[in-house]
Amino acid sequence: MKKTNCGRQLAAALLCVLLALSVLAPAAYGAESEETLIVGVPTDRCPVFYHDAETGEIVGIGADLMRAAAKKAGYAVSFRQISETTLKEALDNETYDLVMPFGSAIASATGHASVVSDNLIQTPFTLVTEGKRSLPPLSNIRVGMLSSQSGVAETVRQRYPGIVINTYETMPECVSALRAGKVDALLHNSYVWSYVLQKPAYSDLMVQPADMFSMDFRVGTLDTPEGRALIERLNRGISGLSDTEQQAITLDYTSRRLYRYDFADYVHEYGLIVLLSVSLFGILTVLSVQKRRAIRRAHEEKLRQVMEIDPLTGALSMKGFQKRAQELLRAHPDIPYLITYNNIKNFKFINDSLGRKAGDELLHFWAGKVMEKLSPEEAMCRIVADRFAVLRRIVGDEKIHRDESEIIDPVRNYFVDHGKENRVQICSGIYVLTPEDYQKADVDRMLDFARLAEKRVRETKKDGYAFYNPEQWKRGKQVADVCSHLPKAIQSGALRVWYQPQIDYVSGKITGAEALCRWNHSKLGWLQPAEFIPILEDAGLIFDLDCFVWDQVCQDLQRWQKEGEHRNVSVNLSRCDVREDRNIPGHFHDLIKTYGLSPDQLRIEITESAFAENPELLIRTTVKLRELGFQVEMDDFGSGYSSLHMLKEVPVDCIKLDLHFLSGTGDPERGRIIVSYMVQMVHALGMKLIAEGVETVAQAEFLKSRGCTELQGFCFYKPMAAQEFESVMKKARE
């Protein structure tokens, strides 16, 4: 008996635990999705990390990359300036969830192991010297660095055992040590130099043309189960960052002039003017202008070298390539060009197996072989890592084959020729420029197309090259974006029904409305019906959309009816909806029965062109709809398919007159005559008439003078959301 009671108590306890977990699990999930990470960063590294002068927020390349990756991982981010001297010490501070940046995992100041994320971006580190001072060998050089870069200093010592590193608290202290001869050069990443060297007092400092190394840019925390889980989730966000997003963030900060002059800068630049006498003012003005121009040119040249030239290969950087390609396309609109996107398929394996130095030597060799063959009207750049782009003149197929043998084959066999059994696989995508490309010169767009072609090659598990077909891809992508997102758009509310009121121009009262559809696409933004309806018709999905619109309209009519408002709305019936296997009249009858509506509240619009394409089935459908009490309207009459025979054969209640005759090209007087007689004819046939597309008061007055008073168009109301339509109707009643 006791055992039975114990078993029951244990089962009850387990049941309570399971119920508690089922309640708490969703809450925990929601909390995770809204969790804010506290990230500690140094703020003395503009444009990588710094305080925005206006908002006081921590911003920069590193901050924006982290925000973008965290957002994709479901985190929000709050940055804190680290109060510790080094990142090692910051790792031990429990205030931060994460610390950055790290090149690799390091031990904290108290000896605890750390774990780091995947690489956010590759950061090249470059030496800066005073003037054109010659440097000793890297194994015997004295280098100055910021003390906050202790992690980088460890990496440098590992790569160059004989190097001597002196650390200083601030950049001015580093520069003073360089000028005093205490160090031979200063070391920092190229992005920081692009900012620091804008200071006028540093105009004598020069960036060395070759970088020492490139370092990963990672996020770290202590190696604990919680830390590893955090990094694992963040890595999913980092993997979602595209090359284009990374490049856009980097270019945004490095292309701006972020440096702000302080008092010392002004004294340094204009102090000489203060000391000169008034009698020499004119001469001093000329000298000052010349000096400022010289400094600006020097700064611009330094920035150009840092930002427009890849320090490893000597090829253009992405920014430099964009600029040069645009210049070439504007200067040579008569030269046929192609653009290639090139990628080493097994580059990570090369770095891992042969070492980063071997990989760097391969990239340098590849760039050199290409640049040997380029003419002044061509250009090459290193986009990032092992990816290169080339703007090449089109001479013929023989040039592609010649490039294959003279450039690509030597690169493929680079390691084989050096006694190693490693054949390099190169995948290339080729995009041939169109006349539109010369007008817009959108280099990013061209590279996207070339990248798609390269991706097709890479996915075949072979190397080689492929051409891009722009028309096929554009149409296919558009169809995929629209069709694949339709079910989700219907469920999520991205598809919405809007209403455009119809008025009696004489009384000014609103007599009804037409239901229209608007789509707030998750990728493409707001879409107009003309953008997605033809695609859905071609794909056979328009019936799904129309059923959604009809149902939503009936829901709104029912709600208004409960509020004491008996309204009528016109809905569109697509030509593709009418098929032998669909009972369209029965569908509408079931709708009004379900929502307790009367047939006069739902008016059915059928486009005039639909009657011309499939007259017999549509006429039978129209007859059945009218027998059930629905009013049928012929939409867009006069848009190009008008036929007097159609008016004779098709039994409709109302004609919606398209104002093409008044607003289109041709003789306006003839247009007015045609409209006048069309109005008379429709009235004589005993049909109602609505003129749609009325845009001006002059058009409205003309239609009124001819006996057409029910109007619809932008002259009165634009299409609007249901809530706004309700407000308009409420004001109209008042």
C-alpha positions, 0 to 999 in steps of 0.5 A, spaced: 500 500 500 505 504 501 509 503 495 502 504 491 502 511 494 509 513 493 508 511 486 502 515 485 506 521 489 512 520 484 507 520 478 503 527 480 510 530 481 513 528 474 506 531 471 507 538 475 514 538 472 512 537 465 506 542 466 511 547 469 516 546 463 510 547 458 508 553 461 515 556 462 518 553 455 515 559 451 516 564 455 524 562 455 524 562 448 521 569 447 526 571 452 531 569 448 529 572 442 529 578 445 535 578 449 540 584 449 547 582 449 552 587 453 558 587 449 565 591 451 569 594 446 575 599 446 573 606 443 579 609 441 579 605 434 575 610 429 572 608 425 572 601 427 569 603 434 568 610 437 563 614 440 559 618 435 560 626 437 552 627 436 549 621 439 554 619 444 553 612 442 558 607 440 558 606 433 563 604 427 565 598 422 566 593 428 559 595 432 555 595 425 558 588 423 556 586 430 549 589 430 547 586 423 550 579 425 547 579 432 540 581 429 540 575 424 541 571 431 535 574 434 539 578 439 539 586 440 546 589 442 548 594 447 555 596 447 559 598 453 566 602 453 571 597 457 574 600 463 580 595 463 587 596 460 587 590 455 582 585 452 585 580 457 582 583 463 576 585 460 574 578 459 574 577 466 569 582 467 562 579 468 559 585 466 560 584 459 557 578 455 562 579 450 568 582 448 571 584 442 575 584 437 579 578 438 584 575 432 583 568 436 582 565 442 586 567 448 587 566 455 584 572 460 588 576 465 586 570 470 588 565 466 581 562 464 580 560 457 576 563 452 572 562 446 571 566 440 566 567 434 567 566 427 570 571 423 566 578 422 571 581 417 578 580 415 582 586 418 589 588 414 595 590 419 600 595 416 606 599 418 606 607 418 613 610 418 616 617 418 617 619 411 620 614 407 625 611 412 627 605 410 625 599 415 630 593 417 628 586 416 621 584 420 625 579 424 629 585 427 624 591 427 622 595 433 614 597 433 610 601 437 603 599 438 597 601 443 597 598 449 590 596 448 592 591 443 595 586 447 592 580 443 594 583 436 601 584 440 601 576 441 600 574 434 605 579 432 610 576 436 608 569 434 609 570 427 615 574 428 619 572 434 625 577 433 620 583 433 621 588 439 614 591 441 613 597 445 606 599 447 603 606 449 597 608 452 595 613 446 596 614 439 600 621 440 604 617 445 606 612 439 607 618 434 612 621 439 616 615 440 616 614 432 619 621 431 624 620 437 627 614 434 624 609 439 621 605 434 622 604 427 614 604 425 607 604 428 602 598 427 595 598 426 589 596 422 588 599 415 581 602 417 584 606 423 590 609 419 585 611 414 582 615 420 588 617 424 592 620 418 587 625 416 590 629 422 594 635 419 600 634 424 601 627 422 602 629 414 609 626 415 607 619 416 607 614 411 603 608 410 608 602 407 605 599 401 605 592 403 601 589 410 604 585 415 598 580 415 591 580 415 587 578 422 581 576 423 575 580 427 572 576 432 567 576 438 570 572 445 567 570 451 570 566 457 570 558 455 564 556 459 558 552 457 554 558 457 559 562 453 560 556 448 552 556 447 552 564 446 558 564 441 554 558 437 548 562 436 552 568 434 555 564 429 549 563 425 548 570 425 555 571 422 554 566 417 548 570 414 552 576 413 553 577 405 559 579 402 555 585 400 553 587 407 560 587 410 563 591 404 557 596 405 558 597 412 566 598 411 565 603 405 560 607 409 565 608 414 571 609 410 569 613 405 566 619 410 571 624 413 570 622 420 576 626 423 574 632 427 579 638 427 581 640 435 585 646 437 592 644 436 590 642 429 588 649 427 594 652 430 598 647 426 595 649 420 594 656 421 599 658 426 604 661 421 598 666 418 597 669 425 605 671 426 605 674 419 604 682 419 598 685 415 602 688 410 603 680 407 596 678 408 595 677 401 601 673 400 600 669 406 593 668 403 595 665 397 601 661 401 595 658 405 591 656 400 597 652 396 599 649 403 592 647 404 591 644 397 598 640 398 596 637 405 589 635 402 592 632 396 597 629 400 591 626 405 587 624 399 593 620 396 594 617 403 587 615 403 587 613 396 592 608 397 589 605 404 582 605 401 583 604 393 589 599 393 589 592 396 596 592 400 597 584 399 596 584 391 597 591 389 590 590 385 585 595 386 580 595 392 573 594 391 572 601 392 578 603 388 575 598 382 568 601 383 571 608 382 575 606 376 570 601 372 565 607 373 570 612 370 572 607 364 565 606 362 563 613 362 570 614 358 569 609 353 561 607 352 563 604 345 568 599 348 564 592 349 566 590 356 565 584 360 566 583 368 568 577 371 567 574 378 573 569 380 574 565 386 579 559 388 574 553 390 579 550 395 582 556 398 581 555 405 584 548 404 590 551 401 591 556 408 590 550 412 595 545 409 600 549 406 600 555 411 597 563 410 603 565 407 603 560 401 596 562 400 598 570 400 603 568 395 598 565 391 594 571 391 600 575 389 602 571 383 595 571 381 594 578 381 600 579 378 599 575 372 592 578 371 595 585 371 601 584 366 595 583 361 591 589 362 591 595 358 589 602 361 582 601 359 581 595 363 581 594 371 582 589 376 580 588 384 581 584 390 574 584 393 576 580 399 580 574 401 581 570 395 575 573 390 577 577 385 573 582 379 576 584 373 573 589 368 575 586 361 574 588 354 571 583 349 575 582 343 573 575 342 572 568 344 580 567 342 582 572 348 578 568 353 582 562 351 588 566 351 587 568 358 585 561 360 592 559 358 596 565 360 593 566 366 588 561 369 593 555 367 599 558 371 595 560 377 592 553 377 599 549 377 602 554 381 603 549 387 605 544 382 610 548 379 613 549 386 613 541 387 607 540 391 601 536 389 596 541 390 592 544 384 588 550 384 581 550 382 578 557 380 571 558 378 569 564 374 562 568 373 562 572 366 557 578 365 557 581 359 555 589 360 549 591 356 547 598 354 544 600 360 550 598 364 554 604 361 548 609 363 548 607 370 555 604 371 552 600 377 558 596 379 555 592 385 549 590 380 554 587 375 558 583 380 552 580 383 550 577 376 557 575 375 557 572 382 551 568 380 554 565 374 560 563 378 556 560 383 553 555 378 560 553 376 562 552 384 555 548 385 557 543 379 563 541 383 568 543 378 572 549 376 571 553 369 567 559 367 560 560 366 556 566 363 550 569 366 543 570 362 540 577 365 533 576 363 532 569 365 534 570 372 531 577 373 524 574 371 525 567 374 527 571 381 521 575 380 516 570 379 520 566 385 519 572 390 512 573 388 509 566 388 513 563 393 511 568 398 504 568 397 501 563 402 505 566 407 503 573 405 496 571 406 497 568 413 501 574 415 497 580 413 502 582 408 496 582 403 491 587 404 485 590 401 484 597 400 478 601 398 477 607 393 471 610 394 466 612 388 462 618 388 455 621 385 459 628 383 452 632 383 450 630 390 458 629 393 455 623 396 459 616 396 455 611 393 460 605 393 467 603 393 472 598 389 476 593 393 483 593 391 489 589 393 496 592 396 502 587 398 507 589 403 512 584 400 517 582 406 523 583 401 521 587 395 517 592 399 510 595 397 508 592 390 502 595 386 497 590 383 500 591 376 507 588 379 504 581 382 497 580 378 500 578 371 505 573 375 500 570 379 495 569 373 501 566 369 503 561 375 495 559 376 495 562 383 491 568 382 484 564 384 488 564 391 489 571 391 482 573 389 479 568 394 482 572 399 480 579 397 473 576 396 473 573 403 476 580 406 471 584 403 465 580 405 468 580 413 468 588 412 461 588 409 459 584 415 462 588 420 459 595 417 453 592 417 453 590 424 454 597 425 448 599 421 452 601 415 449 597 409 454 598 403 456 595 397 463 594 394 466 592 387 470 586 387 475 584 381 474 577 377 480 575 373 479 572 367 483 566 370 478 565 375 473 563 370 474 555 368 469 549 367 471 546 374 470 552 378 463 554 380 464 562 380 457 564 381 456 558 387 462 561 390 459 568 391 453 565 393 456 561 399 460 567 401 454 572 402 450 566 405 456 565 410 457 572 412 449 574 412 450 579 406 445 581 400 447 580 393 447 587 392 452 589 397 457 585 392 458 587 385 462 583 380 467 586 376 470 583 370 475 586 365 473 587 358 479 584 355 476 577 359 470 577 355 474 578 348 478 572 350 473 567 352 466 570 351 462 563 351 464 561 358 464 568 361 457 570 358 454 563 362 458 565 368 455 572 368 448 570 366 448 565 372 451 571 377 445 576 375 440 570 376 443 570 383 442 577 384 449 580 383 450 586 379 455 585 374 460 590 371 464 590 365 471 593 367 476 598 363 471 599 357 474 603 352 481 600 354 483 597 347 478 592 346 472 596 345 467 592 341 459 594 340 458 587 338 460 586 345 455 590 348 450 587 344 452 580 347 454 581 354 449 581 359 452 586 364 448 591 369 454 597 369 459 599 364 466 602 368 468 607 363 476 607 362 478 615 361 483 613 356 479 617 350 480 623 355 487 622 358 491 618 352 494 621 346 491 623 340 486 629 338 483 630 345 476 633 341 475 627 338 476 623 344 471 628 348 466 626 342 467 619 343 466 619 350 459 623 349 456 618 344 459 612 349 455 615 355 449 616 351 449 609 348 450 606 355 444 610 357 440 608 351 442 600 353 439 601 360 445 600 363 449 604 369 455 607 368 461 609 372 467 613 369 474 611 373 480 614 373 478 621 373 484 625 375 482 632 374 476 637 375 475 639 368 474 631 366 469 631 372 465 637 369 465 634 362 463 628 364 457 631 368 455 635 362 454 629 358 450 625 363 455 621 367 455 623 374 458 617 378 465 617 378 472 614 381 479 616 381 484 620 384 481 627 383 476 625 389 480 619 393 486 615 392 485 607 394 486 607 402 486 602 407 479 599 411 480 604 417 481 610 413 475 608 408 471 608 414 473 614 417 472 618 410 465 615 410 464 617 417 466 624 415 461 624 409 455 622 414 457 628 418 
